[in-house]
Amino acid sequence: MADSLERATMRRVSWRLVPFICLLYFIAFIDRVNIGFAALTMNKDLGFSSAVFGFGAGVFFFGYFLFEVPSNIVLDKVGARIWIARVMITWGIISGSFAFVSGEYSFYVLRFLLGAAEAGFFPGIILYLSYWFPTRYRAGVVSLFMAAAPISVVIGSPLSSALLAMDGIWGLHGWQWMFIIEAIPAVILGVVVLFYMTDRPEKAKWLPEDQRNWLVAEMNEEHARKQVAAKHGILAGMADPRVLALALVYFGTSAGLYTLGIWAPQIIKSFGLSTMAVGFLNGVPPTIAIIAMILWARHSDKTGERTWHVVIACLVASVGLMLAGGATSALAVIAALSLVNVGISAAKPPLWAMPTMFLSGQAAAVGIATINSIGNLGGFVGPWAIGWIKDQTGSFTGGLIFVSGLLVLSAVVTLIVARSGRRTEATGAVAR
């Protein structure tokens, strides 16, 4: 009876929450990385060098870094419904404003503001899921949520290419139309969040009473177990060495992720393909990654193992970047980028299943935000380094090798944490 109640409850919660938050992340990721497609024509229109574009694309993460922790603290206090709505509406407005970029400084300012506006969304959702899903479900649920990122590339790439073809309509460039049209869903969904999202299981009127009572009791019991040994103060969430180590691991994966999101279209186009062909081919690697990520996360949940699931995935992505740097044909670079996509995507769900195993309360909110804010600085370093190195050498190879090295560092740090006895197990036990 208890097992059937659990299954029915988690099925209902999953169908209610997961598709919706996937849709939110889908829109978020499109607005975050559509700059990579805009660059196919915008850079020439505005006279941006690779270094200027790489810096501007990456400066997003400085805004993210500065406002991530405060944003997640506010979310924990006021609730996800109000705060996620605020995040989406403001980032939608700012994303649409990119249509009016006129030079490098306005580009830098808007990218910084976009990062500040969006800060708190991703770690806020990770924290939100910890309110609704017991530990044993978390990596699998996170993998479904994070599948929205590669799906956004699969769908967003040809969409962005098509919008670029609107060049000249009403006197606007195609990249201006792309920013305006792709920003609208964020604002609309921000309003929908206010009416659809439920802050906590206790408030879930859409759950039958027996299911709601079971879920509330289950999450309270899990919280109580963590209270015995887990850290739950704000300073604990920021200072825990495991948090800082995971932030360093995430730094490398973020450098890889945004190398793909921001530079992959230009890397593919360098083989002489049309913009529309780039749009379709850029969707191939993330399609493969979606399947691999979900299967890898389920295996991690089933075995209760996290460390090697992160290490192996990081090394696969690193090898992919090395191969992409030496690719001599479009087919070879698509194959290499597929490896990168698989590795980056597969590493994240088991990595994000770790923090809430040893942190609770405000420490969880702060710890998750700290990992995301510090780690996402890799999203600045990777794209900036590739742009700078390309300007110096005329090739993407050196930059891709550099980011590959960051992913090897992520794998090494993960092993060091495990071997020092701090590995967090998926069973919910506090790391020892």
N, C-alpha and C positions, 0 to 999 in steps of 0.2 A: 504493500500500500504506500509506504513512504517513498519507495523508488519511483512508483508511477506518479506520485504527486510532484516529486522533484523534476522528473522528465517533462511533465505537462507544464510546470511553472517555467522552467528554463526555455522551453519551446516558445511559450507565449511571450516571454520577455525578449527573447532573441528576435522574433518576428516583429515585435513592436519597435525595438530600439535600433537593431543593427542595420537594417536597410536605410533607415533615415539618417543615421550618423555617417553611413557610407556615402550617401548623397551629399551631405554637407562637406565631407573631406574631398569628394570628387570635385566639387566646385572650388574649394579652397586651393587644391593643388593646381587646377587649371589656371587660376588667377595668379598663383605664385610662379609658375614656370612658363606661362605663355610668352614671356619676354624672349624666350629662346627662339620662338617662331617669328615674333615681331622683328627680331634682329636680322632676319633674312632680307628684309627691305628697309627697315627703320635705320639701321646703322649707316647705310649709304645716304638715305635722305637727310640725316642729321649730322653726317660726317664723323661718326664715332669710330675710333680705332678699336682693336680687339682688347687692349688694356683698359680703355675707358668703359667699354661695354662690360667686361669682366668685373671691374670694380663696382660699377653701378648695379649689376645684377646681384653681386654679393653683399653690398651694403645693406640690403634688406635684413640681413642677419644681425647687424648691430642694433637696429631697432628691436628686433626679436629678443636679443640678449638682454637689453636694458629693461624691458617691460615684462619679460616672461614670468619671473617669480612674483612680482606684485600682482600681475593679472591672475595667476592661479590662486593666490591667497584670497583675492576678492571673490573669485568663483566659489571657493570653499565656504565663504561667509554668506554670500547673497544667493547662491544657488546657480546651477548650470543654465537653467532656462533663461534667466534675465541676462546673464553674462555672455553666453554664447550668441544670443540674439544681438547684443551690443557689438560683439566682435564681428559678426558677419555683415551687419549693416555698414559699419565704418570701413571695413576692408573693401566692400563692394563699391562704395563711393570713391575711395582712393584709387582702386584699380581702374575704374572708369576714367579717372582724371589723367591717366597716362596718355590718353588721346591728345592731350594738350601740351605734352613735353615739347620743348623748343630747343633744348641744348643739354649739355652734359650736367650742369648744376641742377636744373629742374628735374632731370632724370635721377640724380643722386638723392635729392630731397624726397621725391615721391617714393622711391624704393625704400628709403629709411622709414618713412611714415607708414608704408604698407606693412613693413615688418612690425612696427610698434602697434598698429591696429590689429594685426592677426595674432600677436603674442598672446598666449594663453589658450588658443583654440586646441592645438594638438595635445598638449599635456593636460588640458582641461578635460578633453574627451577620455584620455587614458585614466584620469582620476575618476571621472564619471562612471566609467565601466567598472571600476573597483567597488562602487556603491551597489551595483546590480548583479555582478557575476562572481560567485565564489572562485577561489584561487584555481581550482582544478579545471575551470572552463576558460581561464583568462587568455592564455596564449592563442587558443583557437579563435576566440572572439576578436582579439586584437588583429589577428591575421586577416579576418574578414574585413574589419574596418580599414586596415592598411592596404587591402587589395584595391581600394578606391584610387590610390595614387597611380599604380600602373594602368588601371582601367581608364583614368582620366587622360593618360598619354595615348592609349589606344584610340579612344574616341576623340580626344581633343586635338590630336595631331592633324588628321584630315580636316576637321572642322576649322582649325586655325588656318590651315592652308587655303581652304575655300574662302574664308573671310578676307584673307590677304588679296584675293582676286577682286574684291570690291573697290579696288583702287580707282579713285577719280569720281566716285558717286558723291554728289553734293559737295564736291570740292575737297573731300577728305581722302587721305591715303588709306590703303587697305589695312595697315597696322593700326590706324586710329579706329576704324570700324571694329576691328577685332577686340580691342580693349573695351570699347563701349558695350558691345553686344555680350561679351563674356562676363562683364561685371554685373549685369542686370539680375541673373539668378541669385547671386549672393544676397542682394538687398531683399528680394522677395522671400527667400528662405529664412532670412533673419527674422522677418515678421512671422512666418509660419512657426518658427521655434517657440515663440511666446505662447502659442496655443497648443502645440503638440508635445513638447518635451515635458517630462515629469522629473522633478529634482531627486526624489528619493523613493524607495519602495513603499515607505509608509504612506505616501500620497498617491499611490497608483490605484485610482478608482477603476481602471480598466482591468485590473486583476481580480478574479474571484477571491472572496475573503479567505478561503483555506489556502490558496496559493500565496496571497499576500502575507498571511501570517507565517507560512513556512519560510518565505524568502527573508522576511524581516528577522525571524529567529535565527536563520542560518547566517546571515550577515552579521548580526550582533554577536553570535557565538565566535565567528571567525575574528571579529574585531577584538573580542575579549581575550582570545588566545594570543593575539599579537601584543596586546597591552602588557602582558607579563614580561616580555623581553624586548619587544620592539620599541624603537624610538619614535616619539610622537610630538616633539616640540619643534618650533620653527628652526632654531639653531641646529638641532640634531639633524634635520633634513638637509641643511646646507653643508654641514661639517663632516658628516659620515664619510669615511674614506671609500666605502663601497659606492656611494653616490658619485664622488669625484672620479673614481675609476671608470664607472659606467659612462660618465660624461665624456671621458677620453675615448672610450670605445665608440661611442655614438658620434664623436667628432669625425672619425675616419669614415664611418658609414654615411654621414651627412655630406662629406666632401664627395664621395662617390655618387650619391643620389643626385646632388645638384649639378655635378659635372654632366650627368645624363640629361637632366631636365633642361639645363641652360645651353649646353654646348652640343649635344647629340645632333640636333638638326643641322648645324653648321658643319659638323664632322662628316655627316652623310652627304650633304650637298657638295662638299669639297671633291667628290668623285664625279662631278659634272651632271648631277641629276636635276630634274625640274623641281620646283617648289611643291607641286602636288605629289610627285613621286616620293619626295622626302617625307611628306605628311603620312603617306601610307606605310612606307618602310619603317619609319620611326615608331609605328605602332606594333611592329612584329616582336621585338624583344620583350616589352612589358606583357604581351599576351602570354608568352611562355612563362614569364615570371609569376603571373597570377596563380597558375596551377602549381608551380613549384613551391611558392610561399605557403599556400594553404596546406599542402601535403606535409611540408617540413614542419610547420607549426603543430599540426595534429600529431606528428611523430614525437615532437618535443613534449607535448602534453601527455601522450600515452606512456612514454618512457620516464617522464619526470626529470629529464636531463636538459640543461640549458647551455652549459659552457661550450661543449663541442658543437652544438647546433649553431652557436654564434661564430666560433672559430672557423669551422669548415666553410660556412657561408662567406665570411670575410675573405678567406683565401681564394675561393672561387671567383669572387668579384675582382680581387687583385690580379689574378691570372688573366681575366677577361680584359682588364684595362691595358695590361702589357701587350696582349695580342692585338687590341685595337690600335695601339700606338704603332705597331708594325704592319698593319693591314695594308694590302696593295690593291684591293678591289672592294666594290660596294658589298658584294656577298660576304667577303671575309670580315668586313667591319660590322655588318649586321650580326654575324655569328658571334663575334667577340663581344659586341654590346649586349647580346642575349645572355652571355655568361655573367656580365656585370649586373644586369638587371636581376637575374636569378639570385645571385649572391647577396646583393644589397637588400632585395626584398625579403629573402629568407632569413637574414640575420635579425631583422627588427622585431618580429613577434616574440621570440624567446628572450631577446634583450629587454623588451618592455614588460615582460612577465616578472622580471626580477625585483624592481624597486618596492612594489607593494607587498613583497614577502617579508621585508624587514623594517618597513616604515608604515605608520598609521597616522590618522588625524591630519593635523596641519603639517607634520613632518612629511607625510606622503605627498601632499599638495606642493610643498616647497621642494622636496627631493626630486619629484618628477619634473617640475619646472626647471630646477637647477641642471639636471641631466640634459634636458632639451635645449635650454638656453646656451649653456657652454658648448654642448655637442654640436648645436646648429651653427656655431661659428665656423665649423668645417664647411658649411654651405657658402661662407664667404671665401675662405682660404682656397678651396678647390677651384671654383670658377675664376677667381682673380688670378691665381697662379697660372692657369691654362691660358688666359688672355695675355698676361704679361710675357710668358715664355713664348707664346706664338708670335708676338710682336718682335721678340728678340731673335727667334730662330726661323720664323716663317712656317713652322710646323706644329701640329698638335701633339707630336710624339713625346716631347720632354715633359709637358704638363700632365699627360696621361700616366707616364711613369711615376711622376711625383705623387699623384693621387693614389696610385697603386701601392706605393710605399706607406701611405697613411693607413691603408686598409690592413697591411701586414702588421703595422703597429697596433691596430685595434685587436687583431688576433692575439698578438703577444701579451698585451695588457690583460685580456680576458683570461689567458692561461695563468698569468702571474696571480691574479685575484683568486683563481680556483686553487692553485697550488699553495697559496698562503693560508688556506683554510676558510676563505670567506665566501665560498660558492653558495649561491642561493638555490635551494631545491624547489621544484614545482609543487611539492607536496604541501607547501605552506609553512614548512619548518623555518625558523629563523636561522640564518647562516651562522655557522660556528667556525 
